[in-house]
Amino acid sequence: MTTIPGVSDMSGANTGTTGTSNASGLNQLDNSQTFLQLLVAQLENQDPTNPTDPTSFMTEIAQLTAVQSQTSLSAEEQTVAADSMIGLTVTGEASSGASLTGQVTGVLLSQSGAPTLEVQDGSGQSQNLALTSVTSVTETSPPGP
């Protein structure tokens, strides 16, 4: 019986790659490369007297592509949602655990997760609020006459 090397044995194979990250913080490109490395290892180590049906590999690749497309679309939707909040008043829970309410003045984008909103609170200080921590959004009323 042959063994397929574990993912930990391939730690040097994924260095220097870039890509979009999913919610758990793992790099999607690394996951794709790891999947393909495992697929190649499985092909190299299969039993020649009983080869695996190639359609099963194509099905796995199609499923991987579909999941990556959905993840990419979700990240784009979050960016559009964050951009649309500029100028609006949001309420949410800051990273410190305190409630934060203020006007969105900007959006910070990163490869490591959901966009972060720059929120100017009532005292005029700017604080960061994760998009996933927003609990309400309201229109900012214009200053009175």
PyMOL commands that set and color helices and strands:
alter all, ss='L'
color gray80, all
select helices_A, chain A and resi 7-14+28-44+54-84+131-133
alter helices_A, ss='H'
color red, helices_A
select strands_A, chain A and resi 89-93+99-108+116-121+126-130+134-138
alter strands_A, ss='S'
color yellow, strands_A
deselect
rebuild
show_as cartoon
